[in-house]
Amino acid sequence: MEIRIKQIGLWRTEVAHRPGALAKALEPLAQQGADLKVVRVRTAPQKKARKIIEVYAGKGPRAQMAAQAAGFSLTPRTTLLLQGDNQPGFAYAVANAVAWTGISVRDHEAGVVANQFSSTLTFDSEAEARKAALLIRKVIRGISTKNQTER
Protein backbone atom coordinates (compact mmCIF):
# COMPACT_ATOMS: atom_id res chain seq x y z
CA MET A 1 0.00 0.00 0.00
CA GLU A 2 1.72 3.16 -1.20
CA ILE A 3 0.62 6.39 0.50
CA ARG A 4 2.44 9.70 0.41
CA ILE A 5 2.13 12.21 3.25
CA LYS A 6 3.07 15.82 2.66
CA GLN A 7 2.74 18.86 4.89
CA ILE A 8 1.22 21.69 2.88
CA GLY A 9 0.17 25.28 3.36
CA LEU A 10 -3.27 26.22 2.12
CA TRP A 11 -3.95 29.67 0.65
CA ARG A 12 -7.29 31.16 1.63
CA THR A 13 -9.69 33.87 0.56
CA GLU A 14 -13.25 34.77 1.46
CA VAL A 15 -15.85 35.63 -1.18
CA ALA A 16 -19.53 36.44 -1.41
CA HIS A 17 -21.80 33.41 -1.59
CA ARG A 18 -23.17 33.88 -5.11
CA PRO A 19 -23.01 32.16 -8.48
CA GLY A 20 -19.65 32.56 -10.18
CA ALA A 21 -17.72 33.60 -7.05
CA LEU A 22 -15.58 30.46 -7.06
CA ALA A 23 -14.76 30.80 -10.76
CA LYS A 24 -13.87 34.47 -10.30
CA ALA A 25 -11.53 33.63 -7.39
CA LEU A 26 -9.81 30.82 -9.32
CA GLU A 27 -9.51 32.69 -12.63
CA PRO A 28 -6.30 34.61 -11.82
CA LEU A 29 -4.67 31.38 -10.66
CA ALA A 30 -5.62 29.65 -13.91
CA GLN A 31 -4.35 32.59 -15.95
CA GLN A 32 -0.99 32.32 -14.19
CA GLY A 33 -0.80 28.59 -14.91
CA ALA A 34 -1.27 27.44 -11.29
CA ASP A 35 -1.73 23.67 -11.06
CA LEU A 36 -4.17 23.37 -8.17
CA LYS A 37 -3.70 20.17 -6.17
CA VAL A 38 -6.38 21.04 -3.58
CA VAL A 39 -9.48 23.24 -3.76
CA ARG A 40 -11.76 23.41 -0.70
CA VAL A 41 -14.88 25.57 -0.42
CA ARG A 42 -17.21 25.98 2.54
CA THR A 43 -19.54 28.47 4.15
CA ALA A 44 -17.74 30.92 6.40
CA PRO A 45 -18.49 30.36 10.09
CA GLN A 46 -21.17 32.74 11.32
CA LYS A 47 -21.46 34.27 7.81
CA LYS A 48 -23.92 32.40 5.59
CA ALA A 49 -23.54 35.04 2.87
CA ARG A 50 -19.76 34.34 2.58
CA LYS A 51 -17.71 31.38 1.34
CA ILE A 52 -14.14 30.44 2.25
CA ILE A 53 -11.99 29.11 -0.58
CA GLU A 54 -8.72 27.32 0.18
CA VAL A 55 -6.25 26.17 -2.46
CA TYR A 56 -2.89 24.45 -2.70
CA ALA A 57 -0.89 24.90 -5.89
CA GLY A 58 2.43 23.46 -4.76
CA LYS A 59 5.41 24.93 -2.97
CA GLY A 60 7.81 27.56 -4.12
CA PRO A 61 7.89 31.24 -4.94
CA ARG A 62 5.87 30.95 -8.15
CA ALA A 63 2.91 29.30 -6.39
CA GLN A 64 3.16 31.81 -3.55
CA MET A 65 3.23 34.81 -5.90
CA ALA A 66 0.27 33.47 -7.90
CA ALA A 67 -1.82 32.93 -4.76
CA GLN A 68 -0.96 36.33 -3.30
CA ALA A 69 -1.64 38.10 -6.61
CA ALA A 70 -5.08 36.42 -6.71
CA GLY A 71 -5.91 37.79 -3.25
CA PHE A 72 -5.26 34.63 -1.23
CA SER A 73 -3.32 34.60 2.04
CA LEU A 74 -1.53 31.69 3.71
CA THR A 75 -3.63 30.04 6.43
CA PRO A 76 -2.15 29.79 9.92
CA ARG A 77 -3.16 26.12 10.20
CA THR A 78 -1.09 23.11 9.12
CA THR A 79 -2.52 20.63 6.65
CA LEU A 80 -1.39 17.15 5.67
CA LEU A 81 -2.03 15.97 2.13
CA LEU A 82 -2.31 12.18 1.85
CA GLN A 83 -2.42 10.52 -1.56
CA GLY A 84 -2.12 6.93 -2.66
CA ASP A 85 -3.71 3.54 -3.11
CA ASN A 86 -7.23 3.37 -1.75
CA GLN A 87 -7.77 0.90 1.07
CA PRO A 88 -11.20 0.26 2.64
CA GLY A 89 -11.17 1.36 6.29
CA PHE A 90 -8.09 3.59 5.96
CA ALA A 91 -9.94 6.83 6.78
CA TYR A 92 -11.35 5.24 9.94
CA ALA A 93 -7.95 3.81 10.95
CA VAL A 94 -6.37 7.26 10.61
CA ALA A 95 -9.20 9.04 12.44
CA ASN A 96 -9.12 6.46 15.25
CA ALA A 97 -5.33 6.61 15.70
CA VAL A 98 -5.34 10.41 15.77
CA ALA A 99 -8.30 10.51 18.19
CA TRP A 100 -6.64 8.13 20.65
CA THR A 101 -3.69 10.49 20.99
CA GLY A 102 -5.93 13.44 21.80
CA ILE A 103 -5.25 15.34 18.58
CA SER A 104 -8.25 17.11 17.12
CA VAL A 105 -8.72 17.24 13.37
CA ARG A 106 -9.92 20.72 12.42
CA ASP A 107 -10.95 19.87 8.83
CA HIS A 108 -10.90 16.72 6.74
CA GLU A 109 -11.84 16.15 3.13
CA ALA A 110 -11.22 13.08 1.03
CA GLY A 111 -12.12 11.55 -2.30
CA VAL A 112 -11.38 8.49 -4.40
CA VAL A 113 -10.95 8.24 -8.16
CA ALA A 114 -10.52 4.74 -9.55
CA ASN A 115 -8.28 3.14 -6.90
CA GLN A 116 -6.44 6.31 -5.82
CA PHE A 117 -7.46 8.52 -2.92
CA SER A 118 -6.55 12.06 -1.93
CA SER A 119 -7.21 13.44 1.53
CA THR A 120 -6.47 16.62 3.46
CA LEU A 121 -6.37 16.80 7.25
CA THR A 122 -5.96 20.19 8.89
CA PHE A 123 -4.69 20.64 12.44
CA ASP A 124 -4.45 23.59 14.81
CA SER A 125 -0.66 23.48 15.02
CA GLU A 126 2.39 22.23 13.18
CA ALA A 127 3.32 20.09 16.20
CA GLU A 128 -0.05 18.31 16.04
CA ALA A 129 0.36 17.76 12.29
CA ARG A 130 3.86 16.27 12.76
CA LYS A 131 2.59 13.96 15.51
CA ALA A 132 -0.37 12.93 13.34
CA ALA A 133 1.94 12.22 10.37
CA LEU A 134 3.99 9.84 12.54
CA LEU A 135 0.81 8.04 13.62
CA ILE A 136 -0.48 7.82 10.06
CA ARG A 137 2.81 6.23 8.96
CA LYS A 138 2.33 3.60 11.70
CA VAL A 139 -1.22 2.96 10.47
CA ILE A 140 0.10 2.53 6.91
CA ARG A 141 2.76 0.06 8.08
CA GLY A 142 0.13 -1.88 10.05
CA ILE A 143 -2.22 -2.11 7.08
CA SER A 144 0.65 -3.06 4.74
CA THR A 145 1.77 -5.81 7.13
CA LYS A 146 -1.80 -7.10 7.48
CA ASN A 147 -2.27 -7.16 3.69
CA GLN A 148 1.00 -9.10 3.21
CA THR A 149 0.04 -11.75 5.76
CA GLU A 150 -3.41 -12.17 4.14
CA ARG A 151 -1.89 -12.96 0.72
C-alpha positions, 0 to 999 in steps of 0.5 A, a space after each residue: 500500500 503506497 501512500 504519500 504524506 506531505 505537509 502543505 500550506 493552504 492559501 485562503 480567501 473569502 468571497 460572497 456566496 453567489 453564483 460565479 464567485 468560485 470561478 472568479 476567485 480561481 480565474 487569476 490562478 488559472 491565468 498564471 498557470 497554477 496547477 491546483 492540487 487542492 481546492 476546498 470551499 465551505 460556508 464561512 463560520 457565522 457568515 452564511 452570505 460568505 464562502 471560504 476558498 482554500 487552495 494548494 498549488 504546490 510549494 515555491 515562490 511561483 505558487 506563492 506569488 500566484 496565490 498572493 496576486 489572486 488575493 489569497 493569504 496563507 492560512 495559519 493552520 497546518 494541513 497534511 495531504 495524503 495521496 495513494 492507493 485506496 484501502 477500505 477502512 483507511 480513513 477510519 484507521 487514521 481518524 481512530 489513531 489520531 483521536 486516541 492520541 488526543 489530537 483534534 482534526 480541524 478539517 478533513 476532506 477526502 475523495 477516491 478516483 478509480 483506486 487512488 485517494 486524496 485526503 487533506 487533514 488540517 490541524 491547529 498546530 504544526 506540532 499536532 500535524 507532525 505527531 499525526 503524520 507519525 501516527 499515520 505512517 504507523 497505520 500505513 505500516 500496520 495495514 501493509 503488514 496485514 495485507 501481506 500476511 493475508 496474501 
